[in-house]
Amino acid sequence: MNKIFTSTLFLLPFCILSAQSLKIEYEVQFKSMNSGDIKGSEEFKKKVAEVQNKPQKHVLIYSDGKSVYESFPHPEIYDMNVSDPFEATKSHSNSYKIDAIKLFKIKEKNGAYSYRNVKNEKYYEYAVPIFNNIKMLDASDTILSYHCKILEVELTNKKKAKVWYTEELPMKTGPLSYYNFPGVVLKVETDYMTVIPKSIDKNTSNIELEKMDKNLEIIDKTL
């Protein structure tokens, strides 16, 4: 049976300090992207492959139990090898774009709200990460001077993921859906991606989190 990974799975003696804030820049390398189905000129396919192989910048901002996680993918590219260059910039022309990720985590909520913009229809999806067979590995690591414990978890597709988290930063937060662990998640490895931190700023002053748009519909994926 699937288990919702909540704070109750780890009853460790650490205190989350409400006054703490944090900003982490991650580098995310996706491994499973395939440009084989891309249509267009050879030059365009080459550019698509280059973009897919480039790591993405992701940023996590955390404050007082709340967080905003956002990706910054590379700009949309167009197939310029057409008879009419104007056609290349039309919305219906051949182009390639990686959608940005934006997740809002609310204090005391087990899930996160993912911002969606599908064909100009904007809304949020609320979902709770689900893992099976959570296992502490007999190993540890040091990442950016922080001692990390390592977990292995099973995803809903039966694939494995490794999660590096540090209790030296006593806040429950992390990249993508890896935010409900007993400390800050600094690294994640799966079959399709690797997430590593590039910089960590602690107790950043005058931090202000972007707020969710109250006018947008929320679709609850847990129902």
CYANA upper distance limits for C-alpha pairs under 8 A (distance plus 0.5 A):
  1 MET  CA    132 ASN  CA      8.21
  2 ASN  CA    130 ILE  CA      7.15
  2 ASN  CA    131 PHE  CA      6.99
  2 ASN  CA    132 ASN  CA      6.15
  2 ASN  CA    156 THR  CA      8.36
  3 LYS  CA    130 ILE  CA      6.51
  3 LYS  CA    131 PHE  CA      6.41
  3 LYS  CA    132 ASN  CA      6.39
  4 ILE  CA    128 VAL  CA      7.63
  4 ILE  CA    129 PRO  CA      7.07
  4 ILE  CA    130 ILE  CA      5.31
  4 ILE  CA    131 PHE  CA      6.97
  5 PHE  CA      9 LEU  CA      7.22
  5 PHE  CA    129 PRO  CA      7.09
  5 PHE  CA    130 ILE  CA      6.40
  5 PHE  CA    131 PHE  CA      6.78
  5 PHE  CA    180 ASN  CA      7.19
  6 THR  CA    110 ASN  CA      6.67
  6 THR  CA    180 ASN  CA      6.51
  6 THR  CA    181 PHE  CA      8.42
  7 SER  CA     11 LEU  CA      7.89
  7 SER  CA    180 ASN  CA      6.86
  7 SER  CA    181 PHE  CA      7.60
  7 SER  CA    182 PRO  CA      7.98
 10 PHE  CA    181 PHE  CA      8.17
 10 PHE  CA    182 PRO  CA      7.04
 12 LEU  CA    182 PRO  CA      7.83
 14 PHE  CA    167 GLU  CA      8.45
 14 PHE  CA    170 PRO  CA      7.20
 15 CYS  CA    170 PRO  CA      7.06
 16 ILE  CA    170 PRO  CA      6.01
 16 ILE  CA    171 MET  CA      6.03
 16 ILE  CA    172 LYS  CA      8.31
 17 LEU  CA     64 ASP  CA      8.05
 17 LEU  CA    170 PRO  CA      8.01
 17 LEU  CA    171 MET  CA      8.07
 18 SER  CA     63 SER  CA      8.20
 18 SER  CA     64 ASP  CA      5.13
 18 SER  CA     65 GLY  CA      7.38
 19 ALA  CA     63 SER  CA      7.98
 19 ALA  CA     64 ASP  CA      6.47
 20 GLN  CA     63 SER  CA      6.69
 20 GLN  CA     64 ASP  CA      6.70
 20 GLN  CA    202 LYS  CA      8.20
 20 GLN  CA    203 ASN  CA      6.02
 21 SER  CA     61 ILE  CA      8.17
 21 SER  CA     62 TYR  CA      5.89
 21 SER  CA     63 SER  CA      4.78
 21 SER  CA     64 ASP  CA      7.08
 21 SER  CA    202 LYS  CA      6.69
 21 SER  CA    203 ASN  CA      5.04
 21 SER  CA    204 THR  CA      6.46
 21 SER  CA    207 ILE  CA      8.01
 22 LEU  CA     60 LEU  CA      8.35
 22 LEU  CA     61 ILE  CA      6.33
 22 LEU  CA     62 TYR  CA      5.50
 22 LEU  CA     63 SER  CA      6.98
 22 LEU  CA    200 ILE  CA      7.80
 22 LEU  CA    201 ASP  CA      6.28
 22 LEU  CA    202 LYS  CA      5.24
 22 LEU  CA    203 ASN  CA      6.13
 22 LEU  CA    204 THR  CA      6.72
 23 LYS  CA     59 VAL  CA      7.69
 23 LYS  CA     60 LEU  CA      6.11
 23 LYS  CA     61 ILE  CA      5.02
 23 LYS  CA     62 TYR  CA      6.82
 23 LYS  CA    200 ILE  CA      6.40
 23 LYS  CA    201 ASP  CA      5.58
 23 LYS  CA    202 LYS  CA      7.10
 23 LYS  CA    204 THR  CA      7.75
 24 ILE  CA     59 VAL  CA      6.27
 24 ILE  CA     60 LEU  CA      5.66
 24 ILE  CA     61 ILE  CA      7.14
 24 ILE  CA    197 PRO  CA      7.26
 24 ILE  CA    198 LYS  CA      8.01
 24 ILE  CA    199 SER  CA      6.22
 24 ILE  CA    200 ILE  CA      5.07
 24 ILE  CA    201 ASP  CA      6.83
 25 GLU  CA     57 LYS  CA      7.50
 25 GLU  CA     58 HIS  CA      6.35
 25 GLU  CA     59 VAL  CA      5.05
 25 GLU  CA     60 LEU  CA      6.95
 25 GLU  CA    197 PRO  CA      6.36
 25 GLU  CA    198 LYS  CA      6.05
 25 GLU  CA    199 SER  CA      5.84
 25 GLU  CA    200 ILE  CA      7.19
 26 TYR  CA     57 LYS  CA      6.51
 26 TYR  CA     58 HIS  CA      5.53
 26 TYR  CA     59 VAL  CA      6.53
 26 TYR  CA     60 LEU  CA      8.36
 26 TYR  CA    175 PRO  CA      8.45
 26 TYR  CA    195 VAL  CA      7.04
 26 TYR  CA    196 ILE  CA      5.98
 26 TYR  CA    197 PRO  CA      4.67
 26 TYR  CA    198 LYS  CA      5.88
 26 TYR  CA    199 SER  CA      7.76
 27 GLU  CA     55 PRO  CA      6.63
 27 GLU  CA     56 GLN  CA      6.20
 27 GLU  CA     57 LYS  CA      5.61
 27 GLU  CA     58 HIS  CA      6.71
 27 GLU  CA    195 VAL  CA      6.34
 27 GLU  CA    196 ILE  CA      5.93
 27 GLU  CA    197 PRO  CA      6.62
 27 GLU  CA    198 LYS  CA      6.95
 28 VAL  CA     55 PRO  CA      5.85
 28 VAL  CA     56 GLN  CA      5.59
 28 VAL  CA     57 LYS  CA      6.96
 28 VAL  CA     58 HIS  CA      7.40
 28 VAL  CA    193 MET  CA      7.42
 28 VAL  CA    194 THR  CA      6.25
 28 VAL  CA    195 VAL  CA      5.06
 28 VAL  CA    196 ILE  CA      7.11
 29 GLN  CA     53 ASN  CA      7.98
 29 GLN  CA     54 LYS  CA      7.49
 29 GLN  CA     55 PRO  CA      4.98
 29 GLN  CA     56 GLN  CA      6.90
 29 GLN  CA    193 MET  CA      5.95
 29 GLN  CA    194 THR  CA      5.76
 29 GLN  CA    195 VAL  CA      7.08
 30 PHE  CA     52 GLN  CA      8.13
 30 PHE  CA     53 ASN  CA      7.92
 30 PHE  CA     55 PRO  CA      7.63
 30 PHE  CA    192 TYR  CA      6.22
 30 PHE  CA    193 MET  CA      4.73
 30 PHE  CA    194 THR  CA      7.09
 31 LYS  CA     53 ASN  CA      8.20
 31 LYS  CA    191 ASP  CA      7.85
 31 LYS  CA    192 TYR  CA      5.16
 31 LYS  CA    193 MET  CA      5.76
 31 LYS  CA    194 THR  CA      8.39
 32 SER  CA    191 ASP  CA      8.35
 32 SER  CA    192 TYR  CA      5.54
 32 SER  CA    193 MET  CA      8.00
 33 MET  CA     52 GLN  CA      6.79
 34 ASN  CA     49 ALA  CA      8.22
 34 ASN  CA     52 GLN  CA      8.40
 35 SER  CA     45 LYS  CA      7.42
 35 SER  CA     48 VAL  CA      7.23
 35 SER  CA     49 ALA  CA      6.39
 35 SER  CA     52 GLN  CA      8.45
 38 ILE  CA     45 LYS  CA      6.99
 39 LYS  CA     45 LYS  CA      7.84
 39 LYS  CA     94 ASN  CA      8.21
 40 GLY  CA     44 PHE  CA      6.70
 40 GLY  CA     45 LYS  CA      7.13
 40 GLY  CA     79 ASP  CA      7.15
 40 GLY  CA     94 ASN  CA      7.48
 41 SER  CA     45 LYS  CA      6.84
 41 SER  CA     79 ASP  CA      7.37
 41 SER  CA     81 ASN  CA      6.94
 42 GLU  CA     46 LYS  CA      6.64
 43 GLU  CA     47 LYS  CA      6.86
 43 GLU  CA     79 ASP  CA      8.39
 43 GLU  CA     81 ASN  CA      8.17
 44 PHE  CA     48 VAL  CA      6.74
 44 PHE  CA     78 TYR  CA      7.75
 44 PHE  CA     79 ASP  CA      5.70
 44 PHE  CA     80 MET  CA      8.02
 44 PHE  CA     81 ASN  CA      8.14
 45 LYS  CA     49 ALA  CA      6.72
 46 LYS  CA     50 GLU  CA      6.77
 47 LYS  CA     51 VAL  CA      6.75
 47 LYS  CA     77 ILE  CA      8.39
 48 VAL  CA     52 GLN  CA      6.66
 48 VAL  CA     77 ILE  CA      8.16
 48 VAL  CA     96 TYR  CA      7.40
 49 ALA  CA     53 ASN  CA      6.72
 50 GLU  CA     54 LYS  CA      6.89
 51 VAL  CA     74 HIS  CA      7.42
 56 GLN  CA     71 SER  CA      7.64
 56 GLN  CA     72 PHE  CA      6.93
 56 GLN  CA     73 PRO  CA      6.16
 56 GLN  CA     74 HIS  CA      7.89
 57 LYS  CA     71 SER  CA      6.49
 57 LYS  CA     72 PHE  CA      5.90
 57 LYS  CA     73 PRO  CA      7.41
 58 HIS  CA     69 TYR  CA      7.80
 58 HIS  CA     70 GLU  CA      6.14
 58 HIS  CA     71 SER  CA      4.71
 58 HIS  CA     72 PHE  CA      6.51
 59 VAL  CA     69 TYR  CA      6.28
 59 VAL  CA     70 GLU  CA      5.91
 59 VAL  CA     71 SER  CA      6.89
 60 LEU  CA     67 SER  CA      7.48
 60 LEU  CA     68 VAL  CA      6.45
 60 LEU  CA     69 TYR  CA      4.95
 60 LEU  CA     70 GLU  CA      7.07
 60 LEU  CA    174 GLY  CA      7.81
 60 LEU  CA    175 PRO  CA      7.36
 61 ILE  CA     67 SER  CA      5.96
 61 ILE  CA     68 VAL  CA      5.92
 61 ILE  CA     69 TYR  CA      6.94
 61 ILE  CA    209 LEU  CA      7.65
 62 TYR  CA     66 LYS  CA      6.23
 62 TYR  CA     67 SER  CA      4.70
 62 TYR  CA     68 VAL  CA      7.16
 62 TYR  CA    173 THR  CA      7.97
 62 TYR  CA    209 LEU  CA      8.28
 63 SER  CA     67 SER  CA      6.70
 63 SER  CA    207 ILE  CA      8.01
 63 SER  CA    209 LEU  CA      8.16
 64 ASP  CA    107 LYS  CA      8.09
 65 GLY  CA    106 ILE  CA      7.51
 65 GLY  CA    107 LYS  CA      5.20
 65 GLY  CA    108 GLU  CA      7.88
 65 GLY  CA    171 MET  CA      8.14
 65 GLY  CA    172 LYS  CA      8.17
 66 LYS  CA    104 PHE  CA      8.22
 66 LYS  CA    105 LYS  CA      5.92
 66 LYS  CA    106 ILE  CA      5.39
 66 LYS  CA    107 LYS  CA      5.51
 67 SER  CA    104 PHE  CA      6.49
 67 SER  CA    105 LYS  CA      5.53
 67 SER  CA    106 ILE  CA      7.37
 67 SER  CA    173 THR  CA      8.20
 67 SER  CA    209 LEU  CA      7.55
 68 VAL  CA    102 LYS  CA      7.59
 68 VAL  CA    103 LEU  CA      6.17
 68 VAL  CA    104 PHE  CA      5.27
 68 VAL  CA    105 LYS  CA      6.80
 68 VAL  CA    209 LEU  CA      7.13
 68 VAL  CA    210 GLU  CA      7.48
 69 TYR  CA    101 ILE  CA      8.11
 69 TYR  CA    102 LYS  CA      6.07
 69 TYR  CA    103 LEU  CA      5.51
 69 TYR  CA    104 PHE  CA      7.10
 69 TYR  CA    175 PRO  CA      7.46
 69 TYR  CA    176 LEU  CA      7.59
 70 GLU  CA    100 ALA  CA      7.83
 70 GLU  CA    101 ILE  CA      5.88
 70 GLU  CA    102 LYS  CA      4.92
 70 GLU  CA    103 LEU  CA      6.97
 71 SER  CA    100 ALA  CA      5.99
 71 SER  CA    101 ILE  CA      5.55
 71 SER  CA    102 LYS  CA      7.12
 72 PHE  CA    100 ALA  CA      6.71
 72 PHE  CA    101 ILE  CA      8.31
 73 PRO  CA     98 ILE  CA      6.67
 73 PRO  CA     99 ASP  CA      7.65
 73 PRO  CA    100 ALA  CA      6.55
 74 HIS  CA     97 LYS  CA      8.38
 74 HIS  CA     98 ILE  CA      7.70
 75 PRO  CA     97 LYS  CA      7.43
 75 PRO  CA     98 ILE  CA      8.45
 76 GLU  CA     95 SER  CA      7.47
 76 GLU  CA     96 TYR  CA      6.19
 76 GLU  CA     97 LYS  CA      4.99
 76 GLU  CA     98 ILE  CA      7.72
 77 ILE  CA     95 SER  CA      6.14
 77 ILE  CA     96 TYR  CA      5.94
 77 ILE  CA     97 LYS  CA      7.15
 78 TYR  CA     88 ALA  CA      6.36
 78 TYR  CA     89 THR  CA      7.28
 78 TYR  CA     93 SER  CA      8.22
 78 TYR  CA     94 ASN  CA      6.63
 78 TYR  CA     95 SER  CA      4.79
 78 TYR  CA     96 TYR  CA      7.03
 79 ASP  CA     88 ALA  CA      6.46
 79 ASP  CA     93 SER  CA      8.46
 79 ASP  CA     94 ASN  CA      6.25
 79 ASP  CA     95 SER  CA      6.50
 80 MET  CA     85 PRO  CA      6.68
 80 MET  CA     88 ALA  CA      5.95
 81 ASN  CA     85 PRO  CA      8.09
 82 VAL  CA     87 GLU  CA      7.93
 82 VAL  CA     88 ALA  CA      7.50
 84 ASP  CA     88 ALA  CA      7.92
 85 PRO  CA     89 THR  CA      8.12
 86 PHE  CA     90 LYS  CA      7.62
 87 GLU  CA     93 SER  CA      6.84
 88 ALA  CA     93 SER  CA      6.19
 88 ALA  CA     94 ASN  CA      7.36
 88 ALA  CA     95 SER  CA      8.33
 89 THR  CA     93 SER  CA      7.24
101 ILE  CA    114 SER  CA      8.02
101 ILE  CA    115 TYR  CA      7.87
102 LYS  CA    114 SER  CA      6.37
102 LYS  CA    115 TYR  CA      6.09
103 LEU  CA    112 ALA  CA      6.74
103 LEU  CA    113 TYR  CA      6.01
103 LEU  CA    114 SER  CA      5.06
103 LEU  CA    115 TYR  CA      6.89
103 LEU  CA    176 LEU  CA      7.95
104 PHE  CA    112 ALA  CA      6.06
104 PHE  CA    113 TYR  CA      5.48
104 PHE  CA    114 SER  CA      6.94
104 PHE  CA    115 TYR  CA      8.44
104 PHE  CA    212 MET  CA      7.81
105 LYS  CA    109 LYS  CA      7.74
105 LYS  CA    111 GLY  CA      7.42
105 LYS  CA    112 ALA  CA      5.16
105 LYS  CA    113 TYR  CA      6.94
106 ILE  CA    112 ALA  CA      7.45
110 ASN  CA    128 VAL  CA      6.59
110 ASN  CA    180 ASN  CA      7.84
111 GLY  CA    126 TYR  CA      7.04
111 GLY  CA    127 ALA  CA      5.73
111 GLY  CA    128 VAL  CA      4.45
111 GLY  CA    129 PRO  CA      7.15
112 ALA  CA    126 TYR  CA      6.09
112 ALA  CA    127 ALA  CA      6.35
112 ALA  CA    128 VAL  CA      7.08
112 ALA  CA    177 SER  CA      8.37
113 TYR  CA    124 TYR  CA      6.25
113 TYR  CA    125 GLU  CA      5.85
113 TYR  CA    126 TYR  CA      4.93
113 TYR  CA    127 ALA  CA      7.27
114 SER  CA    124 TYR  CA      5.77
114 SER  CA    125 GLU  CA      5.53
114 SER  CA    126 TYR  CA      6.87
115 TYR  CA    122 LYS  CA      7.94
115 TYR  CA    123 TYR  CA      6.60
115 TYR  CA    124 TYR  CA      5.14
115 TYR  CA    125 GLU  CA      7.16
116 ARG  CA    121 GLU  CA      8.23
116 ARG  CA    122 LYS  CA      6.02
116 ARG  CA    123 TYR  CA      5.82
116 ARG  CA    124 TYR  CA      6.25
116 ARG  CA    125 GLU  CA      7.79
117 ASN  CA    121 GLU  CA      5.82
117 ASN  CA    122 LYS  CA      4.89
117 ASN  CA    123 TYR  CA      7.17
118 VAL  CA    122 LYS  CA      7.03
122 LYS  CA    216 LEU  CA      7.18
122 LYS  CA    217 GLU  CA      8.33
123 TYR  CA    216 LEU  CA      5.64
123 TYR  CA    217 GLU  CA      5.53
123 TYR  CA    218 ILE  CA      6.51
123 TYR  CA    219 ILE  CA      8.02
124 TYR  CA    216 LEU  CA      7.45
124 TYR  CA    217 GLU  CA      6.75
124 TYR  CA    218 ILE  CA      5.21
124 TYR  CA    219 ILE  CA      6.59
125 GLU  CA    218 ILE  CA      6.26
125 GLU  CA    219 ILE  CA      5.28
125 GLU  CA    220 ASP  CA      6.43
125 GLU  CA    221 LYS  CA      7.03
126 TYR  CA    218 ILE  CA      7.37
126 TYR  CA    219 ILE  CA      6.61
126 TYR  CA    220 ASP  CA      5.31
126 TYR  CA    221 LYS  CA      6.21
126 TYR  CA    222 THR  CA      7.84
127 ALA  CA    220 ASP  CA      7.05
127 ALA  CA    221 LYS  CA      5.71
127 ALA  CA    222 THR  CA      6.31
128 VAL  CA    222 THR  CA      7.42
129 PRO  CA    177 SER  CA      6.42
129 PRO  CA    178 TYR  CA      8.21
130 ILE  CA    155 LEU  CA      7.49
130 ILE  CA    156 THR  CA      7.25
131 PHE  CA    153 VAL  CA      6.67
131 PHE  CA    154 GLU  CA      5.97
131 PHE  CA    155 LEU  CA      5.61
131 PHE  CA    156 THR  CA      6.89
132 ASN  CA    153 VAL  CA      6.67
132 ASN  CA    154 GLU  CA      5.31
132 ASN  CA    155 LEU  CA      6.91
132 ASN  CA    156 THR  CA      7.90
133 ASN  CA    152 GLU  CA      8.45
133 ASN  CA    153 VAL  CA      6.31
133 ASN  CA    154 GLU  CA      6.25
134 ILE  CA    151 LEU  CA      7.42
134 ILE  CA    152 GLU  CA      6.43
134 ILE  CA    153 VAL  CA      5.05
134 ILE  CA    154 GLU  CA      7.30
135 LYS  CA    151 LEU  CA      6.11
135 LYS  CA    152 GLU  CA      5.69
135 LYS  CA    153 VAL  CA      6.83
136 MET  CA    149 LYS  CA      8.41
136 MET  CA    150 ILE  CA      6.77
136 MET  CA    151 LEU  CA      5.04
136 MET  CA    152 GLU  CA      6.88
137 LEU  CA    149 LYS  CA      8.36
137 LEU  CA    150 ILE  CA      6.19
137 LEU  CA    151 LEU  CA      6.05
137 LEU  CA    152 GLU  CA      7.23
138 ASP  CA    150 ILE  CA      8.36
139 ALA  CA    149 LYS  CA      7.45
139 ALA  CA    150 ILE  CA      6.93
140 SER  CA    147 HIS  CA      7.77
140 SER  CA    148 CYS  CA      6.15
140 SER  CA    149 LYS  CA      5.36
140 SER  CA    150 ILE  CA      6.41
141 ASP  CA    147 HIS  CA      6.47
141 ASP  CA    148 CYS  CA      5.65
141 ASP  CA    149 LYS  CA      7.19
141 ASP  CA    150 ILE  CA      8.19
141 ASP  CA    164 TRP  CA      8.34
142 THR  CA    146 TYR  CA      5.79
142 THR  CA    147 HIS  CA      5.06
142 THR  CA    148 CYS  CA      6.23
143 ILE  CA    147 HIS  CA      7.12
143 ILE  CA    148 CYS  CA      7.47
143 ILE  CA    186 LEU  CA      7.94
144 LEU  CA    197 PRO  CA      8.39
144 LEU  CA    199 SER  CA      8.31
146 TYR  CA    166 THR  CA      6.98
146 TYR  CA    168 GLU  CA      7.24
147 HIS  CA    166 THR  CA      6.38
147 HIS  CA    167 GLU  CA      8.35
147 HIS  CA    168 GLU  CA      7.66
148 CYS  CA    164 TRP  CA      6.16
148 CYS  CA    165 TYR  CA      5.56
148 CYS  CA    166 THR  CA      4.93
148 CYS  CA    167 GLU  CA      7.86
149 LYS  CA    164 TRP  CA      6.17
149 LYS  CA    165 TYR  CA      6.09
149 LYS  CA    166 THR  CA      6.80
150 ILE  CA    162 LYS  CA      7.23
150 ILE  CA    163 VAL  CA      6.02
150 ILE  CA    164 TRP  CA      5.12
150 ILE  CA    165 TYR  CA      7.08
151 LEU  CA    162 LYS  CA      6.13
151 LEU  CA    163 VAL  CA      5.60
151 LEU  CA    164 TRP  CA      7.11
152 GLU  CA    160 LYS  CA      7.26
152 GLU  CA    161 ALA  CA      6.17
152 GLU  CA    162 LYS  CA      5.07
152 GLU  CA    163 VAL  CA      6.84
153 VAL  CA    160 LYS  CA      6.26
153 VAL  CA    161 ALA  CA      5.84
153 VAL  CA    162 LYS  CA      6.95
153 VAL  CA    163 VAL  CA      8.22
154 GLU  CA    158 LYS  CA      6.21
154 GLU  CA    159 LYS  CA      6.26
154 GLU  CA    160 LYS  CA      5.14
154 GLU  CA    161 ALA  CA      6.79
155 LEU  CA    159 LYS  CA      5.92
155 LEU  CA    160 LYS  CA      6.57
155 LEU  CA    161 ALA  CA      7.56
159 LYS  CA    190 THR  CA      8.24
159 LYS  CA    191 ASP  CA      7.93
160 LYS  CA    190 THR  CA      6.87
160 LYS  CA    191 ASP  CA      8.04
161 ALA  CA    188 VAL  CA      7.51
161 ALA  CA    189 GLU  CA      6.15
161 ALA  CA    190 THR  CA      5.10
161 ALA  CA    191 ASP  CA      8.05
162 LYS  CA    188 VAL  CA      6.17
162 LYS  CA    189 GLU  CA      5.68
162 LYS  CA    190 THR  CA      7.11
163 VAL  CA    178 TYR  CA      8.45
163 VAL  CA    185 VAL  CA      7.44
163 VAL  CA    186 LEU  CA      8.42
163 VAL  CA    187 LYS  CA      6.49
163 VAL  CA    188 VAL  CA      5.25
163 VAL  CA    189 GLU  CA      7.25
164 TRP  CA    185 VAL  CA      6.26
164 TRP  CA    186 LEU  CA      6.27
164 TRP  CA    187 LYS  CA      5.46
164 TRP  CA    188 VAL  CA      6.80
165 TYR  CA    181 PHE  CA      7.79
165 TYR  CA    182 PRO  CA      8.02
165 TYR  CA    183 GLY  CA      6.28
165 TYR  CA    184 VAL  CA      5.86
165 TYR  CA    185 VAL  CA      4.58
165 TYR  CA    186 LEU  CA      6.10
165 TYR  CA    187 LYS  CA      7.60
166 THR  CA    170 PRO  CA      8.24
166 THR  CA    182 PRO  CA      8.33
166 THR  CA    183 GLY  CA      5.67
166 THR  CA    184 VAL  CA      6.00
166 THR  CA    185 VAL  CA      7.02
166 THR  CA    186 LEU  CA      7.79
167 GLU  CA    171 MET  CA      8.38
167 GLU  CA    182 PRO  CA      7.04
167 GLU  CA    183 GLY  CA      5.00
167 GLU  CA    184 VAL  CA      7.33
168 GLU  CA    183 GLY  CA      7.77
169 LEU  CA    183 GLY  CA      6.41
169 LEU  CA    184 VAL  CA      6.37
170 PRO  CA    182 PRO  CA      7.83
170 PRO  CA    183 GLY  CA      5.50
170 PRO  CA    184 VAL  CA      7.31
171 MET  CA    182 PRO  CA      7.83
171 MET  CA    183 GLY  CA      5.61
171 MET  CA    184 VAL  CA      6.17
172 LYS  CA    179 TYR  CA      6.46
172 LYS  CA    180 ASN  CA      6.20
172 LYS  CA    181 PHE  CA      6.26
172 LYS  CA    182 PRO  CA      6.27
172 LYS  CA    183 GLY  CA      5.44
172 LYS  CA    184 VAL  CA      6.06
172 LYS  CA    185 VAL  CA      8.47
173 THR  CA    178 TYR  CA      7.80
173 THR  CA    179 TYR  CA      4.57
173 THR  CA    180 ASN  CA      6.80
173 THR  CA    181 PHE  CA      7.65
173 THR  CA    183 GLY  CA      7.39
173 THR  CA    184 VAL  CA      5.61
173 THR  CA    185 VAL  CA      6.94
174 GLY  CA    178 TYR  CA      5.86
174 GLY  CA    179 TYR  CA      4.76
174 GLY  CA    180 ASN  CA      8.24
174 GLY  CA    184 VAL  CA      6.07
174 GLY  CA    185 VAL  CA      5.07
174 GLY  CA    186 LEU  CA      7.26
175 PRO  CA    179 TYR  CA      6.93
175 PRO  CA    185 VAL  CA      7.45
175 PRO  CA    186 LEU  CA      8.27
175 PRO  CA    195 VAL  CA      8.33
178 TYR  CA    185 VAL  CA      7.32
179 TYR  CA    184 VAL  CA      7.90
179 TYR  CA    185 VAL  CA      7.25
181 PHE  CA    185 VAL  CA      7.60
186 LEU  CA    195 VAL  CA      8.29
186 LEU  CA    196 ILE  CA      6.78
186 LEU  CA    197 PRO  CA      6.38
187 LYS  CA    194 THR  CA      8.03
187 LYS  CA    195 VAL  CA      5.77
187 LYS  CA    196 ILE  CA      5.25
187 LYS  CA    197 PRO  CA      7.23
188 VAL  CA    193 MET  CA      8.40
188 VAL  CA    194 THR  CA      6.26
188 VAL  CA    195 VAL  CA      5.50
188 VAL  CA    196 ILE  CA      7.40
189 GLU  CA    193 MET  CA      6.58
189 GLU  CA    194 THR  CA      5.12
189 GLU  CA    195 VAL  CA      6.96
190 THR  CA    194 THR  CA      6.92
